[in-house]
Amino acid sequence: MFSPQPVGYVRSPYKKTDEIPKGLGAKHEAEGVLEILPQFEAGLTDIEGFSHLIVLWVFDRAQGFELVGTPPCDNRPHGVFATRSPRRPNPIGLTVVELLRREGVLLHVRGIDMLDRTPILDVKPYLSSVSPELLRRGWLAEAEAARVK
Ligand SMILES: C[S@@+](CC[C@H](N)C(=O)[O-])C[C@H]1O[C@@H](n2cnc3c(N)ncnc32)[C@H](O)[C@@H]1O
């Protein structure tokens, strides 16, 4: 194993978790900035060509973990690995954002769902490879269907 160190921090309009849209149909359109630390700037070379990025980050303000829990968008409990709960054994978040522009070490992005000053572990180009007809959405699809009834 290794000891993860942040490669940067998120600048987000969200200061508290209750400001972040949650639940079924929640839209994440907030703009923010991924501020990469200067010693990693060379790693951003050629990133401008990608429309979307995967951001791996730390749920640094989550407390402990829960292996089975009921998410805000359903009334049934699910295993943590079948949800996007912040309370995970390894508190790592993953968000796909749209890259709007780069200014040096600053990546201006849309679609953030993290709190301000969230540590960033990694950034990778998003390359969607699973065709929509092969995707199954498990309990979430059932919860969405129940909501529209
Ligand atoms: C449901 S999680 C999903 C996060 C990410 N898209 C994922 O799938 O891993 C998003 C929630 O995490 C919480 N959150 C965001 N930033 C956080 C942080 N730095 N520490 C702890 N919780 C955070 C907020 O309550 C937010 O609504």
The ligand as an SDF file (V2000), in Angstrom:
LIG
                    3D

 27 29  0  0  0  0  0  0  0  0999 V2000
  -23.3350   10.9520   -2.3650 C   0  0  0  0  0  0  0  0  0  0  0  0
  -21.6560   11.5260   -2.3040 S   0  0  0  0  0  0  0  0  0  0  0  0
  -21.1460   11.1720   -3.9630 C   0  0  0  0  0  0  0  0  0  0  0  0
  -19.7880   11.6860   -4.2160 C   0  0  0  0  0  0  0  0  0  0  0  0
  -19.1480   11.2050   -5.4800 C   0  0  0  0  0  0  0  0  0  0  0  0
  -19.8540   11.6660   -6.6650 N   0  0  0  0  0  0  0  0  0  0  0  0
  -19.0290    9.7040   -5.4830 C   0  0  0  0  0  0  0  0  0  0  0  0
  -19.8160    9.0510   -6.1560 O   0  0  0  0  0  0  0  0  0  0  0  0
  -18.1220    9.1750   -4.8290 O   0  0  0  0  0  0  0  0  0  0  0  0
  -21.8230   13.2700   -2.3460 C   0  0  0  0  0  0  0  0  0  0  0  0
  -22.0280   13.8090   -0.9720 C   0  0  0  0  0  0  0  0  0  0  0  0
  -20.8280   13.7020   -0.2450 O   0  0  0  0  0  0  0  0  0  0  0  0
  -20.7780   14.6950    0.7510 C   0  0  0  0  0  0  0  0  0  0  0  0
  -19.4680   15.3490    0.6790 N   0  0  0  0  0  0  0  0  0  0  0  0
  -18.9930   16.1600   -0.2960 C   0  0  0  0  0  0  0  0  0  0  0  0
  -17.7380   16.5500   -0.0280 N   0  0  0  0  0  0  0  0  0  0  0  0
  -17.4060   15.9460    1.1410 C   0  0  0  0  0  0  0  0  0  0  0  0
  -16.2130   15.9430    1.9440 C   0  0  0  0  0  0  0  0  0  0  0  0
  -15.1260   16.6150    1.5880 N   0  0  0  0  0  0  0  0  0  0  0  0
  -16.2360   15.2300    3.0970 N   0  0  0  0  0  0  0  0  0  0  0  0
  -17.3280   14.5400    3.4680 C   0  0  0  0  0  0  0  0  0  0  0  0
  -18.4910   14.5040    2.7590 N   0  0  0  0  0  0  0  0  0  0  0  0
  -18.5150   15.2070    1.6060 C   0  0  0  0  0  0  0  0  0  0  0  0
  -21.9260   15.6580    0.5040 C   0  0  0  0  0  0  0  0  0  0  0  0
  -22.9610   15.3470    1.4170 O   0  0  0  0  0  0  0  0  0  0  0  0
  -22.3670   15.2920   -0.9120 C   0  0  0  0  0  0  0  0  0  0  0  0
  -23.7430   15.5100   -1.1050 O   0  0  0  0  0  0  0  0  0  0  0  0
  1  2  1  0
  2  3  1  0
  2 10  1  0
  3  4  1  0
  4  5  1  0
  5  6  1  0
  5  7  1  0
  7  8  2  0
  7  9  1  0
 10 11  1  0
 11 12  1  0
 11 26  1  0
 12 13  1  0
 13 14  1  0
 13 24  1  0
 14 15  1  0
 14 23  1  0
 15 16  2  0
 16 17  1  0
 17 18  1  0
 17 23  2  0
 18 19  1  0
 18 20  2  0
 20 21  1  0
 21 22  2  0
 22 23  1  0
 24 25  1  0
 24 26  1  0
 26 27  1  0
M  CHG  2   2   1   9  -1
M  END
$$$$
